[in-house]
Amino acid sequence: MPLKQPLSSLSTSVPASAMAEPFILQLDNLTKRYSAHAPAAVHRISLQLPQGTILGLLGPSGCGKTTLLRLIAGFEQAEEGVLRLNGQLIAGARQWTSPEQRMIGMVFQDFALFPHLTVAKNVTFGLQQTQKISTEAQRQRQTDVLRLVGLLGMEDRYPHELSGGQQQRVALARALAPQPQLVLLDEPLSNLDVQVRLRLRQELRDILKTAGTTAVFVTHDQEEALAIADQVAVMRQGCLEQIGTPEEIYQDPQSQFVAEFVTQANFLEARRLGNAWQTEVGCFAASEREDLPATEDSPAVVMIRQEDLILQPDRTASTIIRDRQFLGREYRYCLKTQSGQELHARSASSAALPIGTAVSLSVMPQNLRIFPQNPGQPAQIAA
């Protein structure tokens, strides 16, 4: 939905000297500890976020992603490291800028709308608190953002008169109204029904892109991160394990943890024997990738994505189809190996294999990923 007047054309308080800065957000070795006797909640995080980029912070509960978001917002103070916003130092050893002065918009998990205020007054609340502009300018800004989120005509409604998806849009409109340099979203879709959440994924991305807004959002939903973000940062135990495009994260995970968390693939213990990897379900040809261990009898872990595992009925095979799920366009098979390990495979629904069928397994060698045995510790990426 086009804006009557682009948000970027409205006046802002961003210094002209900072407009040439290529990165809106820069973190350098940011560290936060809640206890001297416990590991850091956020440990030496460094990243750079260009203008207009949507970054998804992805990871399991307790990995530090919400703490990192709060550090950026100014709700928490880091013990170490530097944070710059649009080229300006806002957090460091001798510098601290309060949250209300950072020109950062925030969308909370529970939306945090004022129940006694209408949609229009919720949206303009931030403008009244942070910017001295005329009533007419406030009304114009309100119209622009409500058009952007598809809520024109609902200005006089109260939050309880809106659906969950509409409330989420009001919260986003309120965050965008002051034209922040950066918008932070803390699991913005987690409180919505599944169908609403799926629909709003694309809407949320479209709104942020149309507004030209740089954003960081927190999620533990792998599919959500891949669908919305331009860049995905995978966190583990306070560390940044890998950052890249959704395609890079999914197709080329740099650690077993990233592969397990993002791809939900199968993992088999394997040993290198000549030009093949030997596993309990057979040998898989080794590709020419330079990053694969080449030592004979080297212990490793083979990653096989569910969609890459090819099943072939074979009465002599020791792997059995234990269960089958129909997912519409495809079947998901639960396989049981001779040792009792469970594997999963997905294939087109045109040809279903019966439960109890013995199958041999194969995969294209270029789709394999090989990792050393999981060390159990996060592999912090270099700054």
C-alpha positions as a Markdown table, in Angstrom:
| # | Residue | x | y | z |
|---|---|---|---|---|
| 1 | Met | 0.0 | 0.0 | 0.0 |
| 2 | Pro | 1.7 | 3.3 | -1.1 |
| 3 | Leu | 2.1 | 6.1 | 1.3 |
| 4 | Lys | 0.4 | 9.5 | 0.6 |
| 5 | Gln | 3.7 | 11.0 | 1.7 |
| 6 | Pro | 6.8 | 8.8 | 2.2 |
| 7 | Leu | 7.8 | 8.5 | 5.8 |
| 8 | Ser | 11.4 | 9.4 | 4.8 |
| 9 | Ser | 10.2 | 12.8 | 3.5 |
| 10 | Leu | 9.1 | 13.9 | 7.0 |
| 11 | Ser | 11.5 | 15.9 | 9.2 |
| 12 | Thr | 13.7 | 13.9 | 11.6 |
| 13 | Ser | 16.2 | 14.8 | 14.2 |
| 14 | Val | 19.0 | 12.7 | 12.6 |
| 15 | Pro | 22.2 | 14.9 | 12.3 |
| 16 | Ala | 23.1 | 15.7 | 8.6 |
| 17 | Ser | 26.7 | 14.6 | 9.4 |
| 18 | Ala | 25.4 | 11.1 | 10.1 |
| 19 | Met | 23.3 | 10.6 | 7.0 |
| 20 | Ala | 26.4 | 9.4 | 5.0 |
| 21 | Glu | 27.1 | 6.6 | 7.5 |
| 22 | Pro | 26.6 | 3.3 | 5.6 |
| 23 | Phe | 25.7 | 1.4 | 8.8 |
| 24 | Ile | 22.7 | 2.3 | 11.0 |
| 25 | Leu | 23.8 | -0.1 | 13.8 |
| 26 | Gln | 27.3 | -1.1 | 14.8 |
| 27 | Leu | 28.2 | -3.3 | 17.7 |
| 28 | Asp | 31.8 | -4.0 | 18.7 |
| 29 | Asn | 32.5 | -6.6 | 21.4 |
| 30 | Leu | 29.3 | -5.9 | 23.3 |
| 31 | Thr | 29.2 | -7.9 | 26.5 |
| 32 | Lys | 26.6 | -8.1 | 29.3 |
| 33 | Arg | 26.9 | -10.1 | 32.6 |
| 34 | Tyr | 24.3 | -10.5 | 35.2 |
| 35 | Ser | 26.6 | -12.3 | 37.6 |
| 36 | Ala | 30.3 | -12.5 | 38.1 |
| 37 | His | 29.9 | -16.3 | 38.7 |
| 38 | Ala | 27.9 | -17.1 | 35.6 |
| 39 | Pro | 28.7 | -17.0 | 31.9 |
| 40 | Ala | 27.9 | -13.7 | 30.1 |
| 41 | Ala | 24.4 | -13.4 | 28.8 |
| 42 | Val | 25.9 | -11.6 | 25.8 |
| 43 | His | 29.5 | -12.3 | 25.0 |
| 44 | Arg | 31.6 | -10.1 | 22.7 |
| 45 | Ile | 29.0 | -9.6 | 20.0 |
| 46 | Ser | 30.1 | -7.6 | 16.9 |
| 47 | Leu | 28.0 | -6.9 | 13.9 |
| 48 | Gln | 27.1 | -4.1 | 11.4 |
| 49 | Leu | 23.7 | -3.5 | 10.0 |
| 50 | Pro | 23.2 | -1.4 | 6.8 |
| 51 | Gln | 20.4 | 1.0 | 6.2 |
| 52 | Gly | 17.1 | -0.7 | 5.3 |
| 53 | Thr | 18.2 | -4.2 | 6.4 |
| 54 | Ile | 16.0 | -6.5 | 8.5 |
| 55 | Leu | 18.1 | -8.6 | 10.9 |
| 56 | Gly | 16.6 | -11.6 | 12.6 |
| 57 | Leu | 18.1 | -12.7 | 15.9 |
| 58 | Leu | 17.5 | -16.4 | 16.1 |
| 59 | Gly | 18.3 | -18.9 | 18.8 |
| 60 | Pro | 16.8 | -21.1 | 21.6 |
| 61 | Ser | 15.4 | -19.7 | 24.8 |
| 62 | Gly | 18.1 | -18.3 | 27.0 |
| 63 | Cys | 20.7 | -17.8 | 24.3 |
| 64 | Gly | 20.9 | -14.0 | 24.9 |
| 65 | Lys | 18.9 | -12.6 | 21.9 |
| 66 | Thr | 16.4 | -10.6 | 24.0 |
| 67 | Thr | 19.2 | -9.3 | 26.2 |
| 68 | Leu | 21.0 | -8.1 | 23.1 |
| 69 | Leu | 17.8 | -6.4 | 21.9 |
| 70 | Arg | 17.5 | -4.6 | 25.3 |
| 71 | Leu | 21.2 | -3.5 | 25.1 |
| 72 | Ile | 20.5 | -1.9 | 21.7 |
| 73 | Ala | 17.3 | -0.2 | 23.1 |
| 74 | Gly | 19.1 | 1.1 | 26.1 |
| 75 | Phe | 17.1 | -0.9 | 28.7 |
| 76 | Glu | 20.3 | -2.6 | 29.8 |
| 77 | Gln | 23.9 | -1.3 | 30.0 |
| 78 | Ala | 26.8 | -3.4 | 28.8 |
| 79 | Glu | 29.9 | -3.9 | 30.9 |
| 80 | Glu | 32.1 | -4.0 | 27.8 |
| 81 | Gly | 32.0 | -3.0 | 24.2 |
| 82 | Val | 30.7 | -0.1 | 22.0 |
| 83 | Leu | 27.4 | 0.6 | 20.3 |
| 84 | Arg | 26.9 | 3.1 | 17.5 |
| 85 | Leu | 23.7 | 4.2 | 16.0 |
| 86 | Asn | 23.9 | 5.9 | 12.6 |
| 87 | Gly | 27.5 | 6.7 | 13.2 |
| 88 | Gln | 27.0 | 8.2 | 16.7 |
| 89 | Leu | 28.4 | 6.6 | 19.8 |
| 90 | Ile | 25.5 | 5.9 | 22.1 |
| 91 | Ala | 27.0 | 3.3 | 24.5 |
| 92 | Gly | 30.6 | 2.8 | 25.5 |
| 93 | Ala | 33.0 | 3.1 | 28.4 |
| 94 | Arg | 32.3 | 6.9 | 28.9 |
| 95 | Gln | 29.2 | 7.4 | 26.9 |
| 96 | Trp | 25.6 | 6.5 | 27.7 |
| 97 | Thr | 22.5 | 7.7 | 25.8 |
| 98 | Ser | 19.1 | 7.1 | 27.4 |
| 99 | Pro | 16.5 | 5.0 | 25.6 |
| 100 | Glu | 14.2 | 8.0 | 24.8 |
| 101 | Gln | 17.1 | 9.8 | 23.1 |
| 102 | Arg | 18.1 | 7.0 | 20.8 |
| 103 | Met | 15.4 | 7.4 | 18.2 |
| 104 | Ile | 14.6 | 3.7 | 18.3 |
| 105 | Gly | 11.1 | 2.3 | 17.9 |
| 106 | Met | 10.1 | -0.7 | 19.9 |
| 107 | Val | 7.4 | -3.4 | 19.3 |
| 108 | Phe | 6.8 | -5.7 | 22.2 |
| 109 | Gln | 5.7 | -9.3 | 22.3 |
| 110 | Asp | 2.4 | -8.3 | 24.0 |
| 111 | Phe | 1.9 | -5.2 | 21.8 |
| 112 | Ala | 1.7 | -3.0 | 25.0 |
| 113 | Leu | -1.1 | -0.8 | 23.7 |
| 114 | Phe | -2.9 | 1.7 | 26.0 |
| 115 | Pro | -6.3 | 0.2 | 26.4 |
| 116 | His | -8.0 | 3.5 | 27.2 |
| 117 | Leu | -6.7 | 5.2 | 24.1 |
| 118 | Thr | -8.0 | 4.9 | 20.6 |
| 119 | Val | -6.0 | 3.6 | 17.7 |
| 120 | Ala | -5.2 | 7.2 | 16.6 |
| 121 | Lys | -4.1 | 8.3 | 20.1 |
| 122 | Asn | -2.0 | 5.1 | 20.5 |
| 123 | Val | -0.2 | 5.9 | 17.3 |
| 124 | Thr | 0.4 | 9.6 | 18.1 |
| 125 | Phe | 1.4 | 9.0 | 21.7 |
| 126 | Gly | 5.1 | 8.6 | 20.8 |
| 127 | Leu | 5.0 | 11.8 | 18.7 |
| 128 | Gln | 3.6 | 13.8 | 21.6 |
| 129 | Gln | 6.3 | 12.5 | 23.9 |
| 130 | Thr | 9.4 | 12.8 | 21.7 |
| 131 | Gln | 8.8 | 15.4 | 19.0 |
| 132 | Lys | 7.6 | 19.0 | 19.1 |
| 133 | Ile | 5.5 | 19.1 | 15.9 |
| 134 | Ser | 2.2 | 20.8 | 15.1 |
| 135 | Thr | -1.1 | 19.0 | 15.5 |
| 136 | Glu | -1.6 | 19.1 | 11.7 |
| 137 | Ala | 1.8 | 17.4 | 11.2 |
| 138 | Gln | 0.9 | 14.8 | 13.8 |
| 139 | Arg | -2.4 | 14.1 | 12.1 |
| 140 | Gln | -0.5 | 13.7 | 8.7 |
| 141 | Arg | 2.0 | 11.3 | 10.2 |
| 142 | Gln | -0.8 | 9.3 | 11.8 |
| 143 | Thr | -2.6 | 9.0 | 8.5 |
| 144 | Asp | 0.6 | 8.0 | 6.7 |
| 145 | Val | 1.5 | 5.1 | 9.1 |
| 146 | Leu | -2.1 | 3.9 | 9.4 |
| 147 | Arg | -2.3 | 3.7 | 5.6 |
| 148 | Leu | 1.0 | 1.9 | 5.6 |
| 149 | Val | -0.3 | -0.8 | 8.0 |
| 150 | Gly | -3.7 | -1.0 | 6.4 |
| 151 | Leu | -5.7 | 0.4 | 9.3 |
| 152 | Leu | -7.2 | 3.6 | 7.8 |
| 153 | Gly | -10.8 | 4.0 | 9.0 |
| 154 | Met | -10.1 | 2.4 | 12.4 |
| 155 | Glu | -8.7 | 5.5 | 14.1 |
| 156 | Asp | -11.6 | 5.7 | 16.6 |
| 157 | Arg | -11.5 | 2.1 | 17.7 |
| 158 | Tyr | -10.0 | 0.9 | 21.0 |
| 159 | Pro | -7.6 | -2.0 | 21.3 |
| 160 | His | -10.2 | -4.4 | 22.6 |
| 161 | Glu | -12.2 | -3.9 | 19.5 |
| 162 | Leu | -9.4 | -5.1 | 17.3 |
| 163 | Ser | -8.2 | -8.6 | 16.4 |
| 164 | Gly | -4.7 | -9.7 | 17.5 |
| 165 | Gly | -3.3 | -9.1 | 14.0 |
| 166 | Gln | -4.8 | -5.5 | 14.0 |
| 167 | Gln | -3.4 | -4.8 | 17.4 |
| 168 | Gln | 0.1 | -5.9 | 16.2 |
| 169 | Arg | -0.2 | -3.5 | 13.3 |
| 170 | Val | -1.2 | -0.6 | 15.6 |
| 171 | Ala | 1.9 | -1.4 | 17.7 |
| 172 | Leu | 4.0 | -1.3 | 14.6 |
| 173 | Ala | 2.4 | 2.0 | 13.4 |
| 174 | Arg | 3.1 | 3.5 | 16.8 |
| 175 | Ala | 6.8 | 2.5 | 16.6 |
| 176 | Leu | 7.1 | 3.9 | 13.0 |
| 177 | Ala | 5.3 | 7.2 | 13.6 |
| 178 | Pro | 8.3 | 9.1 | 15.1 |
| 179 | Gln | 10.4 | 7.9 | 12.2 |
| 180 | Pro | 13.0 | 6.1 | 14.3 |
| 181 | Gln | 16.5 | 5.3 | 13.0 |
| 182 | Leu | 15.9 | 1.7 | 14.0 |
| 183 | Val | 12.9 | -0.5 | 15.0 |
| 184 | Leu | 13.3 | -3.3 | 17.4 |
| 185 | Leu | 10.7 | -6.1 | 17.6 |
| 186 | Asp | 10.7 | -8.7 | 20.4 |
| 187 | Glu | 9.0 | -11.8 | 19.0 |
| 188 | Pro | 6.2 | -9.7 | 17.5 |
| 189 | Leu | 4.2 | -12.6 | 16.1 |
| 190 | Ser | 4.4 | -15.1 | 18.9 |
| 191 | Asn | 1.1 | -14.2 | 20.6 |
| 192 | Leu | -0.9 | -14.6 | 17.4 |
| 193 | Asp | -2.8 | -17.7 | 16.1 |
| 194 | Val | -0.9 | -19.8 | 13.6 |
| 195 | Gln | -2.8 | -18.7 | 10.5 |
| 196 | Val | -2.6 | -15.1 | 11.4 |
| 197 | Arg | 1.1 | -15.4 | 12.2 |
| 198 | Leu | 1.8 | -17.0 | 8.8 |
| 199 | Arg | -0.1 | -14.2 | 7.0 |
| 200 | Leu | 1.5 | -11.4 | 8.9 |
| 201 | Arg | 5.0 | -12.6 | 8.2 |
| 202 | Gln | 4.8 | -11.2 | 4.7 |
| 203 | Glu | 2.8 | -8.2 | 5.8 |
| 204 | Leu | 5.4 | -7.3 | 8.4 |
| 205 | Arg | 8.3 | -7.5 | 5.9 |
| 206 | Asp | 6.3 | -5.5 | 3.3 |
| 207 | Ile | 5.5 | -2.7 | 5.9 |
| 208 | Leu | 9.2 | -2.4 | 7.0 |
| 209 | Lys | 10.4 | -2.4 | 3.4 |
| 210 | Thr | 7.9 | 0.1 | 2.2 |
| 211 | Ala | 8.8 | 2.4 | 5.1 |
| 212 | Gly | 12.5 | 1.9 | 4.3 |
| 213 | Thr | 13.1 | 1.0 | 8.0 |
| 214 | Thr | 16.1 | -0.8 | 9.4 |
| 215 | Ala | 14.9 | -3.4 | 11.9 |
| 216 | Val | 16.1 | -6.1 | 14.3 |
| 217 | Phe | 13.6 | -8.7 | 15.5 |
| 218 | Val | 13.9 | -11.5 | 17.9 |
| 219 | Thr | 12.5 | -15.0 | 17.3 |
| 220 | His | 13.1 | -18.6 | 18.1 |
| 221 | Asp | 11.1 | -19.7 | 15.0 |
| 222 | Gln | 13.5 | -20.8 | 12.3 |
| 223 | Glu | 10.9 | -20.5 | 9.5 |
| 224 | Glu | 9.9 | -17.0 | 10.6 |
| 225 | Ala | 13.5 | -15.8 | 10.6 |
| 226 | Leu | 14.2 | -17.2 | 7.2 |
| 227 | Ala | 10.9 | -15.7 | 5.8 |
| 228 | Ile | 11.2 | -12.2 | 7.1 |
| 229 | Ala | 14.9 | -11.3 | 7.5 |
| 230 | Asp | 17.5 | -10.1 | 5.0 |
| 231 | Gln | 20.2 | -11.3 | 7.4 |
| 232 | Val | 19.9 | -13.9 | 10.1 |
| 233 | Ala | 22.2 | -14.0 | 13.2 |
| 234 | Val | 22.1 | -17.3 | 15.1 |
| 235 | Met | 23.0 | -17.0 | 18.7 |
| 236 | Arg | 24.1 | -19.7 | 21.2 |
| 237 | Gln | 24.9 | -19.3 | 24.9 |
| 238 | Gly | 25.4 | -15.5 | 24.5 |
| 239 | Cys | 27.7 | -15.8 | 21.4 |
| 240 | Leu | 27.0 | -15.0 | 17.8 |
| 241 | Glu | 27.6 | -18.4 | 16.1 |
| 242 | Gln | 26.9 | -17.4 | 12.5 |
| 243 | Ile | 25.4 | -14.4 | 10.5 |
| 244 | Gly | 24.4 | -14.4 | 6.9 |
| 245 | Thr | 21.5 | -14.3 | 4.5 |
| 246 | Pro | 18.7 | -16.9 | 5.0 |
| 247 | Glu | 20.0 | -18.9 | 2.1 |
| 248 | Glu | 23.6 | -18.9 | 3.5 |
| 249 | Ile | 22.4 | -20.0 | 6.9 |
| 250 | Tyr | 20.2 | -22.8 | 5.6 |
| 251 | Gln | 22.5 | -24.1 | 2.8 |
| 252 | Asp | 25.9 | -23.5 | 4.3 |
| 253 | Pro | 25.7 | -23.8 | 8.2 |
| 254 | Gln | 29.1 | -23.3 | 9.7 |
| 255 | Ser | 28.6 | -25.4 | 12.8 |
| 256 | Gln | 26.6 | -28.5 | 13.8 |
| 257 | Phe | 24.6 | -26.3 | 16.2 |
| 258 | Val | 23.5 | -24.0 | 13.4 |
| 259 | Ala | 22.7 | -26.9 | 11.2 |
| 260 | Glu | 20.6 | -28.6 | 13.9 |
| 261 | Phe | 18.7 | -25.5 | 14.9 |
| 262 | Val | 18.0 | -24.0 | 11.5 |
| 263 | Thr | 17.7 | -27.0 | 9.1 |
| 264 | Gln | 16.3 | -29.6 | 11.6 |
| 265 | Ala | 18.2 | -32.2 | 9.5 |
| 266 | Asn | 19.4 | -35.7 | 10.2 |
| 267 | Phe | 22.8 | -36.3 | 11.7 |
| 268 | Leu | 24.7 | -39.6 | 11.5 |
| 269 | Glu | 28.0 | -40.6 | 13.0 |
| 270 | Ala | 30.5 | -41.3 | 10.2 |
| 271 | Arg | 34.1 | -42.2 | 9.4 |
| 272 | Arg | 36.0 | -41.2 | 6.3 |
| 273 | Leu | 37.1 | -44.3 | 4.3 |
| 274 | Gly | 38.8 | -43.4 | 1.0 |
| 275 | Asn | 36.4 | -41.3 | -1.0 |
| 276 | Ala | 33.3 | -42.2 | 1.0 |
| 277 | Trp | 31.7 | -41.6 | 4.4 |
| 278 | Gln | 30.7 | -44.8 | 6.1 |
| 279 | Thr | 27.6 | -44.7 | 8.3 |
| 280 | Glu | 25.3 | -47.3 | 9.8 |
| 281 | Val | 22.9 | -46.9 | 6.9 |
| 282 | Gly | 25.5 | -47.1 | 4.2 |
| 283 | Cys | 28.3 | -45.3 | 2.5 |
| 284 | Phe | 27.9 | -41.8 | 1.0 |
| 285 | Ala | 30.3 | -40.5 | -1.6 |
| 286 | Ala | 32.5 | -37.6 | -0.4 |
| 287 | Ser | 32.4 | -34.4 | -2.5 |
| 288 | Glu | 35.5 | -32.4 | -3.4 |
| 289 | Arg | 34.7 | -29.7 | -0.8 |
| 290 | Glu | 37.9 | -28.4 | 0.8 |
| 291 | Asp | 36.4 | -28.1 | 4.3 |
| 292 | Leu | 35.7 | -31.8 | 4.7 |
| 293 | Pro | 38.0 | -33.9 | 7.0 |
| 294 | Ala | 40.3 | -35.9 | 4.7 |
| 295 | Thr | 42.1 | -38.1 | 7.2 |
| 296 | Glu | 41.3 | -41.9 | 6.9 |
| 297 | Asp | 39.1 | -43.1 | 9.7 |
| 298 | Ser | 38.4 | -39.6 | 10.8 |
| 299 | Pro | 35.3 | -39.4 | 13.1 |
| 300 | Ala | 32.7 | -36.9 | 12.0 |
| 301 | Val | 29.0 | -36.2 | 11.7 |
| 302 | Val | 27.2 | -36.3 | 8.4 |
| 303 | Met | 24.2 | -33.9 | 8.0 |
| 304 | Ile | 21.5 | -34.9 | 5.6 |
| 305 | Arg | 18.5 | -32.6 | 5.2 |
| 306 | Gln | 15.1 | -34.3 | 5.3 |
| 307 | Glu | 14.3 | -33.2 | 1.7 |
| 308 | Asp | 17.7 | -34.6 | 0.5 |
| 309 | Leu | 17.2 | -38.1 | 1.8 |
| 310 | Ile | 16.1 | -40.4 | -1.0 |
| 311 | Leu | 14.2 | -43.6 | -0.1 |
| 312 | Gln | 14.3 | -46.7 | -2.2 |
| 313 | Pro | 12.3 | -49.9 | -1.2 |
| 314 | Asp | 14.9 | -52.6 | -0.5 |
| 315 | Arg | 14.0 | -55.9 | 1.3 |
| 316 | Thr | 17.6 | -56.4 | 2.3 |
| 317 | Ala | 17.9 | -53.0 | 4.0 |
| 318 | Ser | 17.9 | -52.6 | 7.8 |
| 319 | Thr | 16.2 | -49.2 | 7.9 |
| 320 | Ile | 12.4 | -49.4 | 8.3 |
| 321 | Ile | 9.6 | -46.8 | 7.8 |
| 322 | Arg | 8.2 | -46.6 | 11.3 |
| 323 | Asp | 5.6 | -44.0 | 10.6 |
| 324 | Arg | 4.3 | -41.7 | 7.9 |
| 325 | Gln | 2.7 | -38.2 | 8.1 |
| 326 | Phe | 0.7 | -36.6 | 5.2 |
| 327 | Leu | 1.5 | -32.9 | 5.0 |
| 328 | Gly | -0.5 | -32.0 | 1.9 |
| 329 | Arg | 2.2 | -31.5 | -0.8 |
| 330 | Glu | 4.5 | -34.1 | 0.7 |
| 331 | Tyr | 4.9 | -37.0 | 3.1 |
| 332 | Arg | 7.2 | -37.0 | 6.1 |
| 333 | Tyr | 8.6 | -40.4 | 6.9 |
| 334 | Cys | 9.9 | -41.4 | 10.3 |
| 335 | Leu | 12.7 | -44.0 | 9.8 |
| 336 | Lys | 14.2 | -46.4 | 12.3 |
| 337 | Thr | 17.7 | -47.7 | 11.8 |
| 338 | Gln | 19.1 | -51.0 | 13.0 |
| 339 | Ser | 20.7 | -49.3 | 16.0 |
| 340 | Gly | 17.3 | -47.6 | 16.9 |
| 341 | Gln | 18.2 | -44.1 | 15.7 |
| 342 | Glu | 15.4 | -42.1 | 14.2 |
| 343 | Leu | 15.8 | -40.3 | 10.9 |
| 344 | His | 13.3 | -38.2 | 8.9 |
| 345 | Ala | 12.7 | -37.8 | 5.2 |
| 346 | Arg | 10.3 | -35.7 | 3.2 |
| 347 | Ser | 9.2 | -36.6 | -0.4 |
| 348 | Ala | 6.5 | -35.7 | -2.8 |
| 349 | Ser | 3.0 | -37.0 | -2.0 |
| 350 | Ser | 2.6 | -38.6 | -5.4 |
| 351 | Ala | 4.0 | -41.9 | -4.4 |
| 352 | Ala | 3.5 | -43.0 | -0.8 |
| 353 | Leu | 5.6 | -45.8 | 0.8 |
| 354 | Pro | 3.7 | -48.0 | 3.3 |
| 355 | Ile | 4.6 | -48.1 | 7.0 |
| 356 | Gly | 6.9 | -51.1 | 7.6 |
| 357 | Thr | 8.7 | -50.9 | 4.3 |
| 358 | Ala | 12.5 | -51.6 | 4.4 |
| 359 | Val | 14.3 | -48.9 | 2.5 |
| 360 | Ser | 17.9 | -48.1 | 1.4 |
| 361 | Leu | 19.0 | -44.5 | 1.7 |
| 362 | Ser | 20.9 | -42.3 | -0.7 |
| 363 | Val | 21.7 | -38.6 | -1.1 |
| 364 | Met | 23.4 | -36.4 | -3.7 |
| 365 | Pro | 27.0 | -36.0 | -2.4 |
| 366 | Gln | 27.1 | -32.2 | -3.1 |
| 367 | Asn | 24.2 | -31.8 | -0.6 |
| 368 | Leu | 26.0 | -33.4 | 2.3 |
| 369 | Arg | 27.5 | -31.4 | 5.1 |
| 370 | Ile | 30.2 | -32.9 | 7.3 |
| 371 | Phe | 31.1 | -31.6 | 10.8 |
| 372 | Pro | 33.6 | -32.7 | 13.4 |
| 373 | Gln | 32.1 | -34.2 | 16.5 |
| 374 | Asn | 30.1 | -31.4 | 18.3 |
| 375 | Pro | 32.4 | -29.7 | 20.8 |
| 376 | Gly | 29.4 | -28.6 | 22.9 |
| 377 | Gln | 30.7 | -25.0 | 23.1 |
| 378 | Pro | 29.6 | -22.1 | 20.9 |
| 379 | Ala | 31.9 | -21.2 | 18.0 |
| 380 | Gln | 32.0 | -17.4 | 18.3 |
| 381 | Ile | 32.5 | -15.9 | 14.9 |
| 382 | Ala | 35.4 | -13.5 | 14.4 |
| 383 | Ala | 34.7 | -9.8 | 14.9 |
